[in-house]
Amino acid sequence: MLDDLEHLKNASQKTEDQIEFLKFQLNEIEEANLSSLTEDEELNNELSVLENVEKLKELTGSAYWTLNGDGTSVMEALYQIKSNIGKAVTMDNSLEQTESDLLGAIEGLKEISSTLRDYSSSLDNDTERINTVQERLFLLDKLKRKYGGTIEKVISTGNDLRQELDGIEFSTQNIENLENEISSKHNELTNLAEKISNERQNYAKVLSSLVVEKLEKLELPKVRFEIGFEKCELGVNGIDKVEFLISTNVSEDLKPLSKVASGGEISRVMLAIKTIFAQADNIDTVVFDEIDTGISGKTSQAVADEVKELAKYMQIIMITHQAIIASKSDKHFYVKKTQNDTTSVNIYVLEGENKLKGIAELAGGEITEESMKFAQTLIKV
């Protein structure tokens, strides 16, 4: 709708002189009453005939006389040949096809003869028609020079001019109506956006409370979390600019999550939100890439428990270096990168003893009796 208004305003900026010139051009084309795309070719051929009537009469009349004249005409000769062949057929029936072909040729020449006679009779000196054709050709040539070189392009130009003028007339009549309609729609959308904003802020309080509850379980006991709102111009997302605010220390004010939170804190906020919306999100799989960044062993246990809860509702794919978190998984993959002359990455499915060894290596950095016992303890929990 806004694009339409812009187009109308641009069209309405044409000056009166420009509009008059457009009308003059359109009138010049429409008065020519163009219909046939080949009219110029047809008229040029007709003019050639009109200007050469006498010569055409002479040529076609002579041809007709040669075919049908007295004495030694082609038709008389052919009839004589036909008579001779007819006699020969009575003596040799192998000439029947030749006789048939000859009869076909004679009939064809009869038609040609009639056509030449009628054509020659129809020719007439028509000076008035010559003048009419010449004037029409002059008009067509002028239009072709001005509007594109061919009759087809002249017609196309006329259509474009008509659309442009219609657009100008429409724009001058409808800009105000369209502006009123846009204003009405804007007010309607603003009212809806206000209602949506109020709903958002109400639900934001509920969500903030739930996030805080989750974060406290994830070893952020002093956390404060709020969803901040700032009014903005009406757009596809309404009239709200929304930002997550967090404070993890009682002595600090709320600040934007993206600017002040550590990697571990952001990971836990994301985990908290995903857990809250787990049953409502239409998502089958969630990938956590090193969600254990910057968290301690105790916090890892809390994160592991929360991820295990989330896994009840969707598939979780997690990249982790924490044995406590890895131990909660139903299926384990071990990713190893080696570098010799080339770099290669290998992935192994860990099961049974290998699963224990993988978790033990995560826990102790190497596989020892103690780390294996610890891994067994984790898996049993």
Secondary structure, DSSP 8 states (H G I E B T S, - for coil): -HHHHHHHHHHHT--HHHHHHHHHHHHHHHHT----TTHHHHHHHHHHHHHTHHHHHHHHHHHHHHHH-TTT-HHHHHHHHHHHHHHHHHH-GGGHHHHHHHHHHHHHHHHHHHHHHHHHHH----HHHHHHHHHHHHHHHHHHHHHTSSHHHHHHHHHHHHHHHHHHHHHHHHHHHHHHHHHHHHHHHHHHHHHHHHHHHHHHHHHHHHHHHHHHHTT-TT-EEEEEEEEEEEETTEEEEEEEEEESSTTS--EEHHHH--HHHHHHHHHHHHHHTTTTS--SEEEEESTTTT--HHHHHHHHHHHHHHTTTSEEEEE---HHHHTT-SSEEEEEEEESSSEEEEEEEE-THHHHHHHHHHHHSS--HHHHHHHHHHHH-
